[in-house]
Amino acid sequence: MLKVLKGKVVSGLGEGAKYVSMPIYNILLTELLDEPPFPGTLNLKTGLSYRFLIDECPPSHIRNIIINGVERGGFYYWFGDIMKSRDKLTVLVLRPFLSKHSEDVLEVVSSVNLREALDVGDGDSLEVHLICGVLPENA
């Protein structure tokens, strides 16, 4: 099942790059994307609580883990695509369990700098096609 998610690009808190670059998250995201993630996230304000989205479009998730006595937060994730001209960019849409964002902000991760690849900035609209409750064929 697919879900079309619409939102506006918003600036983040500057922590996406820090987390994407941490070895544990970098390894997980590389495995999910099949290539290393760009060190940063694109924040998408959807106007829709991630809790509602979970009910409508079930995600996969990574549980919290403890490494050297420090708890690292898990996250919900959906595979998705963003159309750019006639090409599709494969992305992961994330909602970290320990997010400091409002409930209607999701983080989008890709192997490329999405702001540059999509030529978008704050306030621009984006549409992401989410895959609900199943893994893509190549996973």
C-alpha positions as CSV (number, residue, x, y, z in Angstrom):
1,M,0.0,0.0,0.0
2,L,1.2,3.5,-0.8
3,K,0.5,6.7,1.0
4,V,1.1,10.2,-0.4
5,L,2.5,12.4,2.2
6,K,2.6,16.1,1.6
7,G,4.4,18.7,3.6
8,K,6.6,21.8,3.7
9,V,10.3,21.9,4.1
10,V,11.4,23.5,7.4
11,S,14.7,24.1,9.0
12,G,15.7,21.6,11.7
13,L,17.5,21.9,15.0
14,G,20.9,21.1,13.5
15,E,21.0,17.7,15.1
16,G,20.2,15.5,12.1
17,A,23.8,15.6,10.8
18,K,25.1,14.7,14.2
19,Y,22.9,11.6,14.5
20,V,23.2,10.4,10.9
21,S,27.0,10.6,11.3
22,M,27.1,8.6,14.6
23,P,28.5,5.1,13.7
24,I,25.5,3.1,15.0
25,Y,22.9,5.2,13.1
26,N,25.2,5.5,10.0
27,I,25.5,1.7,9.8
28,L,21.7,1.2,10.3
29,L,20.8,3.9,7.7
30,T,23.4,2.5,5.2
31,E,21.9,-0.9,5.5
32,L,18.4,0.4,5.0
33,L,19.3,2.7,2.0
34,D,21.9,0.3,0.5
35,E,24.3,3.2,0.4
36,P,25.8,5.7,2.9
37,P,23.4,8.4,3.9
38,F,24.1,12.1,3.4
39,P,25.1,13.5,6.8
40,G,21.9,15.4,7.5
41,T,18.1,15.2,7.2
42,L,15.5,17.2,5.4
43,N,12.7,18.2,7.8
44,L,9.1,18.0,6.5
45,K,6.2,19.6,8.3
46,T,3.2,17.6,7.4
47,G,0.4,19.1,9.5
48,L,-0.4,15.5,10.4
49,S,0.7,13.9,13.7
50,Y,3.1,11.0,13.2
51,R,0.8,9.0,15.5
52,F,-2.0,9.4,13.0
53,L,0.4,8.5,10.1
54,I,1.4,5.3,12.0
55,D,-2.3,4.2,12.1
56,E,-2.8,5.0,8.5
57,C,0.5,3.7,7.1
58,P,2.2,1.3,9.4
59,P,6.0,1.8,9.6
60,S,8.9,-0.4,10.4
61,H,11.0,0.5,13.4
62,I,14.4,0.2,15.1
63,R,14.2,-0.3,18.8
64,N,16.2,1.8,21.4
65,I,19.5,0.2,22.2
66,I,22.1,0.6,24.9
67,I,25.7,1.0,23.9
68,N,28.4,1.3,26.6
69,G,25.7,2.1,29.1
70,V,24.2,4.9,27.0
71,E,20.7,4.6,25.6
72,R,20.4,5.4,21.9
73,G,16.9,6.2,20.6
74,G,15.2,4.1,18.0
75,F,13.0,5.3,15.3
76,Y,10.0,4.6,13.1
77,Y,10.7,4.5,9.4
78,W,9.0,4.3,6.1
79,F,10.6,3.7,2.7
80,G,9.6,6.2,0.1
81,D,10.2,8.0,-3.1
82,I,10.3,11.6,-4.1
83,M,9.8,12.5,-7.7
84,K,12.4,14.8,-9.3
85,S,11.4,15.5,-12.9
86,R,11.1,11.9,-14.3
87,D,13.5,10.4,-11.8
88,K,12.7,8.9,-8.4
89,L,14.8,9.6,-5.4
90,T,14.6,6.8,-2.8
91,V,14.4,8.0,0.7
92,L,13.7,6.9,4.3
93,V,11.2,9.0,6.2
94,L,12.0,8.8,9.9
95,R,10.3,9.7,13.2
96,P,12.9,9.3,16.0
97,F,11.4,8.1,19.3
98,L,13.3,10.9,21.1
99,S,12.5,13.6,18.7
100,K,12.5,17.3,19.8
101,H,10.3,18.3,16.9
102,S,6.6,18.8,17.0
103,E,4.5,15.7,16.2
104,D,3.9,16.8,12.6
105,V,7.6,17.0,11.6
106,L,9.3,14.0,10.0
107,E,12.9,13.7,8.9
108,V,13.8,12.5,5.4
109,V,17.1,10.8,4.8
110,S,18.8,10.0,1.5
111,S,22.2,9.2,0.1
112,V,22.2,12.8,-1.4
113,N,21.7,16.3,-0.1
114,L,18.0,16.5,-0.7
115,R,17.8,20.3,-0.5
116,E,20.3,20.5,-3.3
117,A,19.1,17.6,-5.4
118,L,15.4,18.8,-5.2
119,D,16.3,22.5,-5.3
120,V,14.1,23.2,-2.3
121,G,14.3,25.5,0.7
122,D,12.2,26.4,3.7
123,G,8.5,26.7,2.9
124,D,8.7,24.7,-0.4
125,S,6.1,21.9,-0.8
126,L,7.2,18.3,-1.2
127,E,5.3,15.1,-1.9
128,V,6.7,11.8,-0.7
129,H,5.2,8.4,-1.7
130,L,5.5,6.2,1.4
131,I,5.4,2.4,1.3
132,C,3.2,1.2,4.1
133,G,3.7,-1.8,6.2
134,V,5.9,-3.8,3.7
135,L,9.5,-3.8,2.6
136,P,10.4,-2.9,-0.9
137,E,11.2,-5.8,-3.2
138,N,15.0,-5.3,-3.1
139,A,15.2,-5.2,0.7
